[in-house]
Amino acid sequence: MQPRHNPQRVVSGMRPTGRLHIGHLSVLENWVKLQEKYRCFFFVANWHALTTAFEETGLLYDNTREMVLDWLSVGIDPDISTIFIQSEVKEHAELYLLLSMITPLGWLERCPTYKDQLLQLGSQGKDISTHGFLGYPVLMAADILIYRPDLVPVGEDQLPHLEFAREIARRFNHIYNKEIFLEPQAFLAEVALLPGVDGRKMSKSYNNDIAISASSEEVLSKMKMMVTDPARIHKTDPGHPEVCVVYTYQKLYNPGEYEQISQDCRQGRIGCVACKKDLAEKLDAYLTPFREKRQILEAKPNEVREILAEGAQKARTEAAAMLVQIREAMQV
């Protein structure tokens, strides 16, 4: 078996959805920590976006740029991490094709998210009864395996897809009697699950999100919309912070004071308006460095293009070398 990498490698990606909201921050901040210890490959999964929105490609370019600006503003460093767009590294597609030749159809049909998403997205009028959607886990496996990573940051909902990639790696190694692929392990970091300002899942489609790049005025405006304890009518009424969205945010963005705020709320010593204003100031202070760095990057559009071009070249070099080994093993 080939020696493992030193330093170890990490691969992760995101679909291009445009500007990211603060619900994405904990994932990005985990990436920032990982890049200090591992060799990281972070990619924009624009081909994956086609699996559920192949007819809606008009905003892919702009959404990619906006998302990468957020990555860079939060601290993803192109000097130590490889940042690239999936479609700029055609080796992903080649490996996707080769792996699809050895993937049993039954594996794809049994994928736990396949039938669920067929129903969920189908009910929204989306046509996803396509080969691309069925083969999504194979493309994800190719994205991962081509860089021989040791770790893949995933949420619990993505664990089945990572195990699918590990199964494909084992099957390939067994069929061709060579240890070409590693079996990457999941990196399950703690991720803060923030509700939207209305208490529902945070989503741009609900207009209940707060952008990482939100201005001070936007932050305050969103705070005013935030749902509080519905049973509390007057400032002096005893509150129940455990049911208050504002308090959920206070715990994350005001760790030094949230316990005191909880006590004051329960005893009617602080009103919701004052609590929201305090939170807006704390959240705005937290986001200000990201916003300022993003503004600098926005003024230099060529720099972002160069970062992605250089990242694609680095990724392509790694992927091409891996494809040589894969094709030799398959004798194709």
C-alpha beads as a LAMMPS data file, in Angstrom:
LAMMPS data file: protein, C-alpha beads

332 atoms
331 bonds

1 atom types
1 bond types

-500.0 500.0 xlo xhi
-500.0 500.0 ylo yhi
-500.0 500.0 zlo zhi

Masses

1 110.0

Atoms # bond

1 1 1 0.000 0.000 0.000
2 1 1 1.259 3.464 -0.841
3 1 1 2.407 5.679 2.063
4 1 1 -0.070 8.155 3.434
5 1 1 0.335 11.848 2.832
6 1 1 2.184 14.200 5.092
7 1 1 0.559 16.529 5.840
8 1 1 -2.795 14.803 5.634
9 1 1 -5.290 15.999 3.054
10 1 1 -8.794 17.392 3.321
11 1 1 -11.348 17.818 0.518
12 1 1 -14.635 19.691 0.722
13 1 1 -16.930 21.662 -1.551
14 1 1 -20.111 23.735 -1.698
15 1 1 -22.685 24.305 -4.387
16 1 1 -22.598 27.906 -5.689
17 1 1 -25.588 29.595 -4.090
18 1 1 -24.393 33.197 -4.143
19 1 1 -23.784 35.199 -0.992
20 1 1 -23.652 33.003 2.063
21 1 1 -25.500 33.653 5.307
22 1 1 -24.274 33.369 8.877
23 1 1 -25.655 29.851 9.066
24 1 1 -22.660 28.890 6.889
25 1 1 -20.136 30.585 9.155
26 1 1 -19.418 27.649 11.451
27 1 1 -18.624 25.433 8.433
28 1 1 -16.297 28.052 6.952
29 1 1 -14.619 28.712 10.280
30 1 1 -13.979 24.967 10.575
31 1 1 -12.366 25.100 7.123
32 1 1 -10.139 27.941 8.316
33 1 1 -8.978 25.799 11.249
34 1 1 -8.415 22.759 9.043
35 1 1 -6.218 24.637 6.580
36 1 1 -3.763 25.396 9.393
37 1 1 -3.165 21.659 9.956
38 1 1 -3.893 19.925 6.660
39 1 1 -3.402 20.337 2.938
40 1 1 -6.877 21.443 1.889
41 1 1 -8.754 21.349 -1.417
42 1 1 -11.913 23.505 -1.383
43 1 1 -13.980 23.588 -4.539
44 1 1 -17.095 25.225 -5.956
45 1 1 -19.368 22.298 -6.869
46 1 1 -20.967 23.870 -9.940
47 1 1 -21.555 20.537 -11.709
48 1 1 -23.438 19.355 -8.644
49 1 1 -25.702 22.383 -8.996
50 1 1 -26.769 21.006 -12.373
51 1 1 -28.070 17.783 -10.846
52 1 1 -31.095 19.594 -9.401
53 1 1 -31.154 22.823 -11.439
54 1 1 -29.867 22.010 -14.928
55 1 1 -32.358 24.457 -16.442
56 1 1 -31.343 27.339 -14.144
57 1 1 -27.745 28.117 -15.078
58 1 1 -27.958 31.860 -15.694
59 1 1 -26.679 32.819 -12.255
60 1 1 -23.969 30.151 -11.838
61 1 1 -21.096 32.496 -12.680
62 1 1 -22.263 35.305 -10.403
63 1 1 -23.189 32.904 -7.603
64 1 1 -19.747 31.326 -7.792
65 1 1 -17.992 34.666 -7.511
66 1 1 -20.181 35.821 -4.611
67 1 1 -19.618 32.609 -2.680
68 1 1 -15.859 32.616 -3.189
69 1 1 -15.721 36.218 -1.989
70 1 1 -17.351 35.051 1.249
71 1 1 -14.876 32.168 1.570
72 1 1 -11.932 34.535 1.202
73 1 1 -13.414 37.176 3.493
74 1 1 -13.852 34.661 6.319
75 1 1 -10.234 33.524 6.023
76 1 1 -9.878 30.706 3.481
77 1 1 -6.304 31.411 2.381
78 1 1 -5.322 30.677 -1.247
79 1 1 -1.656 30.659 -0.235
80 1 1 -2.160 27.513 1.850
81 1 1 -5.404 26.031 0.468
82 1 1 -6.259 25.040 -3.094
83 1 1 -9.461 26.878 -4.099
84 1 1 -11.008 26.071 -7.465
85 1 1 -14.145 25.560 -9.538
86 1 1 -15.079 21.914 -10.091
87 1 1 -15.760 22.269 -13.821
88 1 1 -12.294 23.750 -14.400
89 1 1 -10.740 20.397 -13.484
90 1 1 -12.034 18.040 -16.168
91 1 1 -10.376 15.072 -14.454
92 1 1 -13.329 15.052 -12.055
93 1 1 -15.586 14.234 -15.011
94 1 1 -13.234 11.566 -16.339
95 1 1 -13.071 9.806 -12.988
96 1 1 -16.848 10.130 -12.645
97 1 1 -17.197 8.263 -15.946
98 1 1 -14.700 5.552 -15.002
99 1 1 -16.230 4.991 -11.570
100 1 1 -19.723 4.825 -13.051
101 1 1 -18.575 1.766 -15.030
102 1 1 -18.029 -0.229 -11.829
103 1 1 -20.876 1.153 -9.695
104 1 1 -23.833 -1.245 -9.317
105 1 1 -27.144 0.372 -10.195
106 1 1 -28.680 -1.016 -7.009
107 1 1 -26.229 1.005 -4.910
108 1 1 -27.534 4.220 -6.423
109 1 1 -31.187 3.291 -6.137
110 1 1 -30.730 2.416 -2.449
111 1 1 -29.036 5.722 -1.640
112 1 1 -31.076 7.002 1.351
113 1 1 -31.430 10.532 0.003
114 1 1 -32.388 9.553 -3.554
115 1 1 -36.062 8.696 -3.116
116 1 1 -36.536 11.368 -0.449
117 1 1 -35.284 14.107 -2.754
118 1 1 -37.235 12.742 -5.709
119 1 1 -40.392 13.271 -3.670
120 1 1 -39.354 16.528 -2.011
121 1 1 -38.026 18.320 -5.088
122 1 1 -40.557 16.683 -7.382
123 1 1 -43.336 18.186 -5.287
124 1 1 -41.785 21.587 -6.011
125 1 1 -42.117 21.003 -9.743
126 1 1 -38.466 20.131 -10.381
127 1 1 -37.662 17.466 -12.954
128 1 1 -34.883 15.454 -11.343
129 1 1 -35.619 12.010 -12.772
130 1 1 -32.327 12.214 -14.663
131 1 1 -29.173 10.147 -15.006
132 1 1 -27.217 13.031 -13.492
133 1 1 -29.290 13.128 -10.339
134 1 1 -29.203 9.355 -9.925
135 1 1 -25.433 9.399 -10.387
136 1 1 -24.842 12.299 -7.984
137 1 1 -23.111 10.071 -5.375
138 1 1 -20.659 8.796 -8.003
139 1 1 -19.713 12.351 -8.966
140 1 1 -19.260 13.179 -5.291
141 1 1 -17.077 10.090 -4.889
142 1 1 -14.941 11.194 -7.850
143 1 1 -14.582 14.701 -6.375
144 1 1 -13.287 13.184 -3.160
145 1 1 -11.236 10.183 -4.223
146 1 1 -9.257 11.930 -6.955
147 1 1 -7.234 13.815 -4.306
148 1 1 -6.688 10.793 -2.022
149 1 1 -7.816 12.722 1.076
150 1 1 -7.569 11.440 4.613
151 1 1 -10.475 13.509 5.931
152 1 1 -13.690 14.895 4.484
153 1 1 -15.632 17.490 6.521
154 1 1 -19.296 16.490 6.345
155 1 1 -22.506 16.948 8.244
156 1 1 -24.328 13.906 9.526
157 1 1 -26.736 14.065 6.588
158 1 1 -23.796 13.543 4.196
159 1 1 -22.355 10.491 5.969
160 1 1 -24.167 8.032 3.655
161 1 1 -22.609 9.716 0.623
162 1 1 -19.141 9.532 2.138
163 1 1 -19.636 5.851 2.961
164 1 1 -20.729 5.388 -0.658
165 1 1 -17.391 6.887 -1.773
166 1 1 -15.552 4.547 0.586
167 1 1 -17.435 1.553 -0.853
168 1 1 -16.514 2.578 -4.393
169 1 1 -12.880 2.926 -3.313
170 1 1 -12.917 -0.585 -1.840
171 1 1 -14.624 -2.020 -4.929
172 1 1 -12.135 -0.385 -7.308
173 1 1 -9.128 -1.538 -5.289
174 1 1 -10.528 -5.076 -5.148
175 1 1 -11.455 -5.347 -8.847
176 1 1 -8.095 -4.082 -10.078
177 1 1 -6.072 -5.590 -7.223
178 1 1 -4.255 -2.339 -6.476
179 1 1 -4.483 0.057 -3.546
180 1 1 -5.137 3.127 -5.659
181 1 1 -7.685 4.871 -3.457
182 1 1 -7.625 5.667 0.231
183 1 1 -10.820 5.309 2.246
184 1 1 -11.273 8.831 3.650
185 1 1 -12.658 9.316 7.127
186 1 1 -15.427 11.721 8.048
187 1 1 -14.527 14.864 9.923
188 1 1 -17.596 15.735 11.966
189 1 1 -16.939 19.170 13.374
190 1 1 -19.351 20.923 15.685
191 1 1 -21.629 23.071 13.550
192 1 1 -23.892 25.709 15.012
193 1 1 -27.410 25.267 13.631
194 1 1 -28.841 28.755 13.551
195 1 1 -32.536 29.295 12.884
196 1 1 -33.645 32.097 10.611
197 1 1 -34.919 35.298 12.168
198 1 1 -38.470 33.915 12.026
199 1 1 -37.546 30.669 13.751
200 1 1 -37.687 28.529 10.596
201 1 1 -34.665 27.045 8.833
202 1 1 -32.427 29.876 7.657
203 1 1 -32.812 30.309 3.905
204 1 1 -32.579 33.106 1.371
205 1 1 -35.806 31.823 -0.158
206 1 1 -37.597 32.607 3.127
207 1 1 -35.911 36.023 3.431
208 1 1 -35.109 35.077 7.021
209 1 1 -31.335 34.954 6.627
210 1 1 -28.554 37.340 7.603
211 1 1 -25.787 37.547 5.020
212 1 1 -22.174 37.264 6.151
213 1 1 -21.631 40.480 4.196
214 1 1 -24.682 42.245 5.652
215 1 1 -24.265 45.953 6.401
216 1 1 -24.779 47.360 9.886
217 1 1 -28.184 48.637 8.779
218 1 1 -29.172 45.235 7.409
219 1 1 -28.130 43.498 10.616
220 1 1 -30.234 45.885 12.708
221 1 1 -33.187 45.509 10.342
222 1 1 -33.039 41.716 10.608
223 1 1 -32.774 41.924 14.390
224 1 1 -36.005 43.902 14.512
225 1 1 -37.715 41.060 12.610
226 1 1 -36.423 38.382 14.963
227 1 1 -38.988 36.249 16.812
228 1 1 -39.009 36.521 20.607
229 1 1 -41.011 34.912 23.436
230 1 1 -44.655 35.120 22.206
231 1 1 -45.975 34.974 25.772
232 1 1 -44.105 38.107 26.804
233 1 1 -46.211 41.224 26.254
234 1 1 -44.586 43.810 28.523
235 1 1 -40.948 44.496 29.316
236 1 1 -41.511 43.563 32.962
237 1 1 -43.177 40.234 32.147
238 1 1 -41.055 37.171 33.044
239 1 1 -39.481 35.819 29.853
240 1 1 -38.667 32.345 28.607
241 1 1 -35.346 32.692 26.735
242 1 1 -35.262 29.013 25.748
243 1 1 -38.038 29.684 23.190
244 1 1 -36.553 32.968 21.935
245 1 1 -34.572 33.135 18.682
246 1 1 -32.717 36.212 19.974
247 1 1 -31.397 34.213 22.909
248 1 1 -30.205 31.439 20.572
249 1 1 -28.074 34.054 18.824
250 1 1 -26.935 35.632 22.096
251 1 1 -25.408 32.304 23.167
252 1 1 -23.267 32.238 20.026
253 1 1 -22.355 35.883 19.508
254 1 1 -22.407 37.167 23.076
255 1 1 -20.877 34.307 25.095
256 1 1 -19.646 36.536 27.902
257 1 1 -23.063 37.988 28.723
258 1 1 -25.764 35.568 27.586
259 1 1 -26.203 33.919 31.010
260 1 1 -26.786 37.318 32.627
261 1 1 -29.171 38.201 29.801
262 1 1 -31.047 34.957 30.465
263 1 1 -31.478 35.856 34.137
264 1 1 -32.518 39.428 33.351
265 1 1 -35.052 38.160 30.821
266 1 1 -36.575 35.640 33.234
267 1 1 -36.915 38.343 35.890
268 1 1 -38.281 41.013 33.562
269 1 1 -35.250 43.288 33.887
270 1 1 -34.493 43.580 30.164
271 1 1 -36.928 44.143 27.334
272 1 1 -36.874 42.528 23.917
273 1 1 -36.075 45.794 22.131
274 1 1 -32.970 46.391 24.253
275 1 1 -31.942 42.748 23.905
276 1 1 -32.213 42.917 20.113
277 1 1 -30.238 46.169 19.983
278 1 1 -27.478 44.645 22.100
279 1 1 -27.379 41.560 19.868
280 1 1 -27.270 43.668 16.702
281 1 1 -24.187 45.475 18.014
282 1 1 -22.444 42.209 18.942
283 1 1 -23.255 40.501 15.634
284 1 1 -22.274 43.552 13.613
285 1 1 -18.920 43.715 15.400
286 1 1 -18.403 40.019 14.638
287 1 1 -19.177 40.465 10.934
288 1 1 -17.322 43.746 10.403
289 1 1 -13.865 42.217 9.642
290 1 1 -15.436 39.869 7.075
291 1 1 -17.394 42.694 5.468
292 1 1 -14.336 44.958 5.248
293 1 1 -12.144 42.261 3.722
294 1 1 -14.866 41.430 1.214
295 1 1 -15.114 45.064 0.142
296 1 1 -11.364 45.118 -0.542
297 1 1 -11.643 41.944 -2.642
298 1 1 -14.670 43.253 -4.534
299 1 1 -12.584 46.209 -5.659
300 1 1 -10.036 43.796 -7.205
301 1 1 -12.072 41.384 -9.381
302 1 1 -9.000 40.169 -11.260
303 1 1 -7.508 38.907 -8.013
304 1 1 -10.403 36.525 -7.408
305 1 1 -10.179 35.231 -10.988
306 1 1 -6.444 34.670 -10.563
307 1 1 -6.959 32.818 -7.287
308 1 1 -9.445 30.457 -8.930
309 1 1 -7.256 29.987 -12.014
310 1 1 -4.189 29.189 -9.919
311 1 1 -6.228 26.875 -7.727
312 1 1 -7.581 25.026 -10.765
313 1 1 -4.051 24.562 -12.105
314 1 1 -2.842 23.114 -8.803
315 1 1 -5.854 20.830 -8.547
316 1 1 -5.487 19.766 -12.182
317 1 1 -1.872 18.769 -11.616
318 1 1 -2.839 16.596 -8.646
319 1 1 -5.850 15.103 -10.395
320 1 1 -3.994 14.346 -13.634
321 1 1 -1.287 12.463 -11.768
322 1 1 -3.950 10.428 -10.000
323 1 1 -5.710 9.665 -13.301
324 1 1 -2.473 8.179 -14.653
325 1 1 -2.468 5.647 -11.805
326 1 1 -6.176 4.928 -12.205
327 1 1 -5.964 4.362 -15.960
328 1 1 -2.904 2.158 -15.570
329 1 1 -4.769 0.050 -13.031
330 1 1 -7.784 -0.226 -15.369
331 1 1 -5.564 -0.620 -18.466
332 1 1 -7.557 1.966 -20.412

Bonds

1 1 1 2
2 1 2 3
3 1 3 4
4 1 4 5
5 1 5 6
6 1 6 7
7 1 7 8
8 1 8 9
9 1 9 10
10 1 10 11
11 1 11 12
12 1 12 13
13 1 13 14
14 1 14 15
15 1 15 16
16 1 16 17
17 1 17 18
18 1 18 19
19 1 19 20
20 1 20 21
21 1 21 22
22 1 22 23
23 1 23 24
24 1 24 25
25 1 25 26
26 1 26 27
27 1 27 28
28 1 28 29
29 1 29 30
30 1 30 31
31 1 31 32
32 1 32 33
33 1 33 34
34 1 34 35
35 1 35 36
36 1 36 37
37 1 37 38
38 1 38 39
39 1 39 40
40 1 40 41
41 1 41 42
42 1 42 43
43 1 43 44
44 1 44 45
45 1 45 46
46 1 46 47
47 1 47 48
48 1 48 49
49 1 49 50
50 1 50 51
51 1 51 52
52 1 52 53
53 1 53 54
54 1 54 55
55 1 55 56
56 1 56 57
57 1 57 58
58 1 58 59
59 1 59 60
60 1 60 61
61 1 61 62
62 1 62 63
63 1 63 64
64 1 64 65
65 1 65 66
66 1 66 67
67 1 67 68
68 1 68 69
69 1 69 70
70 1 70 71
71 1 71 72
72 1 72 73
73 1 73 74
74 1 74 75
75 1 75 76
76 1 76 77
77 1 77 78
78 1 78 79
79 1 79 80
80 1 80 81
81 1 81 82
82 1 82 83
83 1 83 84
84 1 84 85
85 1 85 86
86 1 86 87
87 1 87 88
88 1 88 89
89 1 89 90
90 1 90 91
91 1 91 92
92 1 92 93
93 1 93 94
94 1 94 95
95 1 95 96
96 1 96 97
97 1 97 98
98 1 98 99
99 1 99 100
100 1 100 101
101 1 101 102
102 1 102 103
103 1 103 104
104 1 104 105
105 1 105 106
106 1 106 107
107 1 107 108
108 1 108 109
109 1 109 110
110 1 110 111
111 1 111 112
112 1 112 113
113 1 113 114
114 1 114 115
115 1 115 116
116 1 116 117
117 1 117 118
118 1 118 119
119 1 119 120
120 1 120 121
121 1 121 122
122 1 122 123
123 1 123 124
124 1 124 125
125 1 125 126
126 1 126 127
127 1 127 128
128 1 128 129
129 1 129 130
130 1 130 131
131 1 131 132
132 1 132 133
133 1 133 134
134 1 134 135
135 1 135 136
136 1 136 137
137 1 137 138
138 1 138 139
139 1 139 140
140 1 140 141
141 1 141 142
142 1 142 143
143 1 143 144
144 1 144 145
145 1 145 146
146 1 146 147
147 1 147 148
148 1 148 149
149 1 149 150
150 1 150 151
151 1 151 152
152 1 152 153
153 1 153 154
154 1 154 155
155 1 155 156
156 1 156 157
157 1 157 158
158 1 158 159
159 1 159 160
160 1 160 161
161 1 161 162
162 1 162 163
163 1 163 164
164 1 164 165
165 1 165 166
166 1 166 167
167 1 167 168
168 1 168 169
169 1 169 170
170 1 170 171
171 1 171 172
172 1 172 173
173 1 173 174
174 1 174 175
175 1 175 176
176 1 176 177
177 1 177 178
178 1 178 179
179 1 179 180
180 1 180 181
181 1 181 182
182 1 182 183
183 1 183 184
184 1 184 185
185 1 185 186
186 1 186 187
187 1 187 188
188 1 188 189
189 1 189 190
190 1 190 191
191 1 191 192
192 1 192 193
193 1 193 194
194 1 194 195
195 1 195 196
196 1 196 197
197 1 197 198
198 1 198 199
199 1 199 200
200 1 200 201
201 1 201 202
202 1 202 203
203 1 203 204
204 1 204 205
205 1 205 206
206 1 206 207
207 1 207 208
208 1 208 209
209 1 209 210
210 1 210 211
211 1 211 212
212 1 212 213
213 1 213 214
214 1 214 215
215 1 215 216
216 1 216 217
217 1 217 218
218 1 218 219
219 1 219 220
220 1 220 221
221 1 221 222
222 1 222 223
223 1 223 224
224 1 224 225
225 1 225 226
226 1 226 227
227 1 227 228
228 1 228 229
229 1 229 230
230 1 230 231
231 1 231 232
232 1 232 233
233 1 233 234
234 1 234 235
235 1 235 236
236 1 236 237
237 1 237 238
238 1 238 239
239 1 239 240
240 1 240 241
241 1 241 242
242 1 242 243
243 1 243 244
244 1 244 245
245 1 245 246
246 1 246 247
247 1 247 248
248 1 248 249
249 1 249 250
250 1 250 251
251 1 251 252
252 1 252 253
253 1 253 254
254 1 254 255
255 1 255 256
256 1 256 257
257 1 257 258
258 1 258 259
259 1 259 260
260 1 260 261
261 1 261 262
262 1 262 263
263 1 263 264
264 1 264 265
265 1 265 266
266 1 266 267
267 1 267 268
268 1 268 269
269 1 269 270
270 1 270 271
271 1 271 272
272 1 272 273
273 1 273 274
274 1 274 275
275 1 275 276
276 1 276 277
277 1 277 278
278 1 278 279
279 1 279 280
280 1 280 281
281 1 281 282
282 1 282 283
283 1 283 284
284 1 284 285
285 1 285 286
286 1 286 287
287 1 287 288
288 1 288 289
289 1 289 290
290 1 290 291
291 1 291 292
292 1 292 293
293 1 293 294
294 1 294 295
295 1 295 296
296 1 296 297
297 1 297 298
298 1 298 299
299 1 299 300
300 1 300 301
301 1 301 302
302 1 302 303
303 1 303 304
304 1 304 305
305 1 305 306
306 1 306 307
307 1 307 308
308 1 308 309
309 1 309 310
310 1 310 311
311 1 311 312
312 1 312 313
313 1 313 314
314 1 314 315
315 1 315 316
316 1 316 317
317 1 317 318
318 1 318 319
319 1 319 320
320 1 320 321
321 1 321 322
322 1 322 323
323 1 323 324
324 1 324 325
325 1 325 326
326 1 326 327
327 1 327 328
328 1 328 329
329 1 329 330
330 1 330 331
331 1 331 332
